[in-house]
Amino acid sequence: MAISQDSAIFCRQIISKNPAVDFKNWFSRSPVSPIRFCFNAEKFKGSDKFKIGVMAGVEVGVKSASSLSPSSNSGLDVVTEREKPREKGFLGLRKTKLVCTIGPACCSAEDLERLALGGMNVARFNMGHNTREWHREAIRKVRKLNEEKGFCVSVMIDTEGSQPEVDHGKPSPVKAEEGSIWYFTSENFWGDRPFTVQANCEGFSEGVRLGDELVVDGGKASFKVLDKIGEALRCKCTDPGLLQPRAKVSFWRDGRLVEKNYELPTLSVKVTFSDTSARVLKACMDWFDIDFGIFEGVDMIALSFVNDADAVNQLKNYLSSTSSKSIRVLAKIESSKSLQKLEEIVEASDGIMMARGDIGVEIPLEQIPAVQEKITQVCRQLNKPVIIASELLESMIEYPTPTRAEVADVSEAVRQFADALMLSGESAIGSFGQKALSVLHTTSSRMELWSREKNQHNGLHQRQLGLSLAEKIAEQICNCAVEMANNLRVQAIFVYTRKGHMASLLSRNRPCPPIFAFTNDASTRMALNLQWGVMPFLVDLSDDAEADISTTIDLMKTKGMVKEGDAVLVVSDVIPSSQSNVSFFGKLSQSKVIPSYATADVIQSIQVKTIA
């Protein structure tokens, strides 16, 4: 936003002069007339000079609308109502989102409901495991929970990806003993052969030298290459361990990864069943899964083994032309190649999943912490949600209590302000999935409290993202709104948004109070389930900003989310559908001033209200 520098500094001086002052009580001494600050826009640099009036208002003594009759479908989910701020306090609400992988151990309706009550924001389905019929049934159980019991759990599917894998042909793990001799081959065969592992790609042994180390699943077992026999590798087990079905492999030489190009694209072109090549069918299975996801109305698709932005753009274009609803595309960072083009992948996607297990196969273990922090920071700078996944509480697949090191690992991800944490095998196949979710919940809540006490929220130098004047205005409004919310110590931030952009910009700043996002778009609500600190509500939005604010405040009072005397900061980015030039504070801007909004004005405002 092109705010004049003097005005912005003046506002900060007023707010920051004494942060310890109870502004809520100070405001309420003047219940009759609202107090308003007005910022004049700085002359925008360029061939044309604009002067935009952006209003920031502070209003007190607001009476709630008395005509509201909340329906049973109020737009608030069950879990949010259970975590009522009047009982826990606004700052006690957990802000880090939780993702659970759904598998055989947690696929019943009862188990899914318990996970939802435990704080699951997103149910993730890995299409590489189980049949589509199984996934269809489980996805519909989640939908039924949302529709019949008032939950708000988003559904995400993972594509299988075309990353090279090896398989020994048995459904259960096979033990590789030290000194045993194994053959790794790309030859196609049915069933299983003793001490033989089949690779799913051609050219598996190309570029491999005698003496190279073949590492399975990042170190669960290791082999030394003794000989090359055609397309096969004869190897000796040097580090004994379990060979899982469909394991990941990598080759190392003198402590460095051996770069290999198997020419398997992230997404192949769509093919017909007339092409029976096993390799082609393997590469195009993702498209079948994507079509399945579209048909089932999933909210997010996580694209596996993304190496550049092209695959992300390809999928987004396909979804926009095929799906009637807005489906978000997340890119999974799980290869060394993806790290080389990290920023372009983040910019192209709607979010990122850092799959630490897979990426740990291709980079040295000691680099994982630094890579995780880098990915988290880049995502926050570019305003994209990031999920930290894989092995967070790995021991809880078998044991009811995590290791202290695992809890410290989870705490570090929260300290870095990752948007979401994900359970994989802990919930999908583990015996203690609900306990694992509880550990994530309590650990993230405690770490968030510590971060607030240490005032860690203001440590990021924000990168300007907006290109147009309107985008810059929205970005700066959110930056200023979070600074005001923190300094005024309001109980919550209310944001009214149709597409979720302003809610995400507020989340990017990691404010102390929670963000209550009101939207009339169901897809937006489900997408905001991944944004740090955002609690999305589905409501009807009108062109009358004042009416929307009064209605939602009354709704939140009725549900016990706010109470009389609470102070809330209100932000809006709603674009009226009618041709009205009057905002809540009068004329915000003439349509002829901002070419990007030639037909309607944007209602963008900051207000502080005390609940009456």
C-alpha positions, 0 to 999 in steps of 0.5 A, a space after each residue: 500500500 502506498 501509505 505516506 511514510 510520515 502517517 505510517 510512522 505517526 500511527 506506529 508512534 501512537 500505538 507503540 508509545 506505551 504497549 502496556 496500556 489497556 487500550 480496550 478500557 481506554 477506548 471504552 471511556 468514549 462510547 459515543 463517537 468513534 475514533 478514526 485514523 486516516 492515512 493518505 496514500 503516498 504518491 505512487 511512483 510511475 508514469 501516473 501519480 495516484 493519490 489513494 485514500 486508505 482508511 484505518 478506523 478505530 471504533 468503540 461502543 459498537 452495538 451488535 445486530 439484534 435481528 440475527 437468528 443463527 441457523 443450525 448451520 452457522 458456519 462454525 465447526 464443532 472443534 472451534 466451538 469446543 475451544 471457546 476463547 471465553 474458557 481458554 482465552 484467545 491466545 490459548 487457541 492452537 495456531 499450527 495446523 495438524 494433518 493426519 494421514 488416513 490408513 487402515 488403522 484409522 479409517 472407521 467413522 469412529 476413528 475419523 471422528 476422534 481424530 477430528 475432535 483431537 484437532 485434525 484440520 486436514 485428512 491426507 490420503 496417499 494414493 500410492 497405498 490401498 485401492 481407489 475404492 478404499 480411498 473413495 469410502 474413506 473420503 466420503 466418511 470424512 465428508 459425512 462427518 463435515 456434513 452431519 456432525 459439523 466438522 471442518 476437515 479438508 481432504 487432500 490426496 497425494 499423487 503416487 509420483 514416478 520416482 524410481 522404487 524397488 520391490 522384492 515382491 512380498 507384501 511385508 518387509 524382508 530382512 537383509 542380513 549383513 554379508 548377504 548377496 542381493 540382485 537389483 534389476 530392472 527386469 520385469 518378472 512376476 511374484 518374488 525371487 529369493 534375494 532379488 529386488 526389482 526396480 520400476 524403471 529402465 536404466 536403473 544401473 546406468 552410471 553406477 560404478 563398482 564400489 558405489 553404495 546403494 542406500 535403501 530408504 535413506 539408510 534403513 539398509 545399505 549395500 555395496 555394488 560388487 558387479 554389474 551383470 547386464 541391467 542387474 547389480 550384484 550387491 553385498 549387504 553392508 548395513 543390515 536392515 528391513 527392505 520395505 515393499 516399494 522402497 526408495 533407493 539412492 546411490 552414493 560415491 565418496 560421500 556424495 549422491 550420484 545424480 541419476 536421470 531416469 527420465 520419468 516426468 513428474 506428470 506424464 501426458 495422458 494416455 489411453 489404455 491401448 498403451 499397455 507399456 508397464 512403464 507408461 501406465 506407471 507414469 500416467 497413474 497420477 492422472 487417474 488419481 487426479 481425475 479420481 480426486 476431481 470426481 470426489 471433490 477433494 480440496 487439495 492435491 499434493 503433487 509428488 516429486 516436483 522438480 520444477 514449476 512446469 508440472 505444477 502449472 500443468 496440473 493447475 491448468 488442467 484443474 481449472 479447465 476440468 474441475 468445477 470447484 477450486 482445488 489447491 495444488 501443493 508441491 512436495 519437496 522430496 528431491 535434491 533437484 527440487 531444492 535447486 528450483 525451490 523459489 519457482 516451485 513455491 511461487 507456482 504452487 498453492 503450498 508446499 509439503 516438505 517430505 523429509 523422509 524422501 528428501 533425506 534419501 538424497 541429501 546428507 542427514 546433517 543438512 535436513 535441519 537447515 533445509 527445513 528452515 530454508 523451505 519454511 522461510 521461503 514459503 513464508 516470504 512468498 505467502 504459501 503454507 508449508 507442511 512439515 512431514 515425515 517421521 515427526 513421531 516415528 516411534 509412536 507407530 509402535 510405542 504409546 510415548 514419543 522420544 524426547 528428541 521427537 518432541 524437540 523436533 516437533 517444537 523446532 518446526 513450530 518455533 520456525 512457524 511452519 503452517 502445519 505438521 503432518 502425521 504419516 505412519 503414526 496415524 495411518 498404520 500405528 496403534 497410537 494415532 490419536 495419542 500421536 495427534 494429542 502430542 502434536 496438539 499439546 506440543 505446538 500449543 506450548 511452543 506457540 505460547 513460548 514464542 509469544 512470551 519471547 516476542 518471536 513474531 516480528 523476526 521476519 523481514 517481509 518481502 514485498 509481493 504485490 505488483 499492482 497498486 491494489 495488491 500493495 495496498 492489501 499487503 500493507 494493510 495486513 502488515 499494519 493490521 497485525 502490528 496494531 493487533 499485537 500492540 493493542 493486544 486485541 482478542 482476535 482479528 476478524 477478516 472478511 474475504 471471498 478468496 482468502 488472500 487477505 487472510 493469508 497475508 495476515 497469517 504470514 505476519 504470524 500475529 499473536 491473536 487468532 485470525 477469524 476468517 469469514 468467507 462465503 466460498 466453501 473452497 476458500 474455507 477449506 483451503 484456509 484450513 492450512 493457514 497458520 492461525 486462521 480459523 475459517 467460517 462459512 457465512 453469507 457476505 453482502 455488499 454492506 460491510 457494516 451489516 456483515 460485521 454486525 452479523 458476524 459479531 452477533 454470531 460469535 457472541 451467540 456461539 460464545 467465541 467473543 464476549 462483551 468487552 472484548 476488543 477485536 480488529 476488523 480487516 476487509 477486502 470484500 469487493 462489492 458485486 454492486 456498483 456502489 462507491 461507498 465504503 464503511 467510511 464513505 468513499 474509499 476511491 473512485 473507480 477511475 483511479 485504480 484501473 485494475 478495479 474499473 467496475 467496483 471499489 474495493 472495501 479495504 479497511 482496518 477497524 478496532 471494535 469493542 464488543 458491546 
